Amino acid sequence: MRRAEIERSTNETRIQMALNLDGSGRYQNDTGCGFLNHMLDLFARHGRFDLTVRCQGDMQVDAHHTVEDVGIVLGMAFKQALGDMRGITRYGSMLLPMDEALVLCAVDISGRAHLQYQAQIPSQKVGDFDTELAKEFFLAFCRTLNATLHIRQLDGENSHHIIEAMFKAFGRAMSQAVAMDERSAGEIPSTKGVL
């Protein structure tokens, strides 16, 4: 069963997360940040992951620690659920339109942490969410899972649409990458023999 349950507590956040890679896209997310909840819901639904997140963070400061730490814990959950990565496809990509926005997302679960992020988000906030935190979320995820992630905004004018396209594309690309490849069942998808 490719599942994970993670609890992580710091002086800034307390997070509980449950993840099922082979789910149906069910979600129950309560981070204290409405926009982040919405993005996690989209990620789970479009990736067909079952995801439950509970976070109590220092939102009286701002959403930075909450967003970053949820990214860290999501990376930890994927790492735990994937185990030694045997039989996974490893790569995934999605070119996703969201009205006027168009976003490319490509992932390699490579054992190497890298984020290539190119976006010009017009506004500094969507609701009470600082739009610069989208990059912090993806960076935290990459560093914890040790994955390479490329996110590139190709078009878009509406900040909500651009970030929504990122998270939908991220879900779809991750779904492809963690899918089991019947042709290489039981094999590590690398000439090195490890990921």
N, C-alpha and C positions, 0 to 999 in steps of 0.2 A: 504494500500500500504506500503510495507516494504522498505521504502526509507529513505535516510538521505542526508542532505546537511550541510556541516560543513565549517566554516571559522575560522582559528586560526592564530593569529599574535603574534610574540614575537620579541625581538631584534635580534634574530638569523634566524628566518624563517617566511614566510608568506605563508599559505597553504589554498587552496580551494579544497574541495573534494565533489564529488557526488557519492552515492552508491545506487544501486538497488539490493536487495538480490534475487529478482525473475527475473533476467535479462536473457540474452542469451550469456553473455561472451564478450560483447563489451567493449572496453577500449580506453582511450585517456589519456596517462600519460606523464607529462613533469615535472620532478623534478629537472632538471639540472644535474642529475647523470644518465648517459646512462645505466649502469648496473642495477641500481634500477628501472628505467623505464621498462627494460626487465623483471625483476622479477615480478613487479606489473602486467605487461601484462599477464605473465604466470599464476599468481594467479587468475586474473579475468577470463581468458579463461577457465582454468581448474575447477574453482569454479562456472562458469556460472553466475558470478556477472557482472553487468554493473558498470564500475568504471572509473571515471574521476578525475585525480589529477593534480593540478597546484601548484608548489612550487617554491618560490624564497628564496634561502637560502644562507648562508655565505660560498659558495663553495670556496671562496678565502682562507679560513682557511683550510677546508677539508670537507668531506661529512658527518661527524659524526652527526651534528645537523640536517641536512636534513633527513638522514635515520631514526634517532631516532624520530624526530617530525612527519614524515610521518607515522611511526608505531603508535605513540600516536593518531593521527587524524583518522587512520583507525580503531583503537579500539573504538574511540568515535563514529564513523559513524556506526559501527556494533551495539553498545549499543543503539544508537538512533533508528536505523531501527528495532531492535528487541523488543523495548518497554518493556513490563513486561514478555516477553519470553513465553507467553501462547502458548501451542500447538507445540512447537519446539521439535525436536528429542533430542537435548542437546548434545549428544555424536557423534563424528565422528572419523574415523581413515583411514589411507591409508598407504600401503606398496608400495613404488613407485620405480621402476627401471629407471635409466637414463644411458644407456650404462653400463659402469662398476660400476657406483654408485648405491647404494641402500639405501633408507632413509625411516624410519618409522616416521609417524606423527600421533599423537592422541590428540584430544581436548575434553575438558569438559567445556561447558559454565555453570560454577558452581556458579559464584558469588565469587570465591576465585582465586586471582591472583597468579599463580605459573608457572614458566618455568623450565622444566628439559631438558637441552640441552647437548647432547654428540656428538661432532664432532671433527674430526682431519682433518682440511683442510690444505693441503700441502703447499700452497703458501700464502703469506701475502696479495697479491693483485690479483684481476682479473681486468685487465685494470687499471683504476684509482680508483677502489673500494677496500677499505680495507676489507678483508674477515672477520675480527673480528666484523664488523658492522652487519653482518647477525644476530648474537645473540642479539645485541642491538635493532634491529628492532623487533624481536619476543618478547623480554622482555618488550619493550614499549607497544606493542599491548596487551599483557597479563595483564599488570598493569592497562590499561585504560578500557578494556572490563571486567576485573575481570574474566578471564578464566584461566583454567589450560591447558597448552600445553606441550606435550612431543615431542621432535624432537631428533631422534637418527640416526646417520650415521652408517649403518651396513657394508658398503663397499664403495670403491671409491678411485680413484687416481687423478682425474682431478678436480681441485677446482671449475671450472665453472660448471661442471656436478653435483657436490655435492650440491652446493647452488641452482642450478636450480631444482634439485630433491626435495630439501626442500620446495621451493615455490610452485611447482606443487602439492606436497603432502599436503601442508598447504591449498591450494585452495580446493582440493578434500575433505579433512577432514572437513573444515569449511562448505562446501556445504552440507555435510551429517548432520552436527550438527545443522544448521539453518533450515533444511528442516522441513516442517510441518508434524507432525505425525497424520494421520487421526484417529488413535485409541484413541488419547488423546486430541482431538480438544478442545480448550478452557481451558485446564488444565495446571497448572504449573508443569513441570516434576521434582518434588521433594516432598519428604514426609514432608519437612518443610513448603511447600506452598508458598515459595518465592525463587528466585534465585538472 
